[in-house]
């Protein structure tokens, strides 16, 4: 797992990635439902070329601190 060179501080959706295993990771101190939704939206959003992070990585793990939550997320998360 490493920080790819194109990922900067506060890069949308992911902090770490494994390009061989196609895994993306987001680490946050704010794992509220709103933050999770924002992260997933950024992960799925296509750029000007029509490419999304979801198209490159098969799974997104979100690690964060939160109170108990029953927030639903898509199967890629």
N, C-alpha and C positions, 0 to 999 in steps of 0.2 A: 504494500500500500504506500502510495507516495502522493505528494502534491504535484500534479502536472504543471509544467511551466506556464501554461496559459491561465492557470487559476491564481488570482490575486486575492489579497485580503478582502473579505466580505464579497467574494465572488458569488453570484446568485446560485442557489441550489446545492452546490457541492463544495466540500473542503478537501477531501481526499478521494483518490480513485485508483483502482487496479485495472489497467487496460487489458491485461491478459484474461482475468476472470470476469471482466465487464461489470465491476462493482463500483458504485459511487457511494460516498459517505458524507453526510452533513452532521456537524457537531454544533450544538447550540445551547446556550444557557436559558433560552426562552422557547420551550417546546409547547407553547399554547396552540390550540386548534388553529388560530389565525396564522401563526408562524408556520405550522405544518402545511396548511393550505397554500401559503405563499411560496414555500419551498417546492411543493409538488407542481404548482403552476409554472414556476421558473424552470423546473426540470423537464416539463413537457412542452414548454414554449419553443417554437421553431424560430430560428434566426432568419436573416434576409435570404439565405441560401436554401431555406426549407429544412434545415437540420436541427434536431433537438438533442439535448443530453440523453433523453430517454431512448433515442435512436442509437446512441453509442453505448450506453450502459443498460444491462438487463435488469438491474436491481438498484434501488436507492435505500440505504439504511439511514435513519434519522436518530441520532443519539442526543438526548437532551434532558434537562431537568424540568419536571412538571409535577403538578398535583395529579391525582388520579384522574384519568380521562378515558372515555369510551368513544373517542373520536374515530370514525372509520376512515380508512385510507385505501387507495387502489392496490391491487395485488402485486404491483412491482415494488411496493414499499414494505 
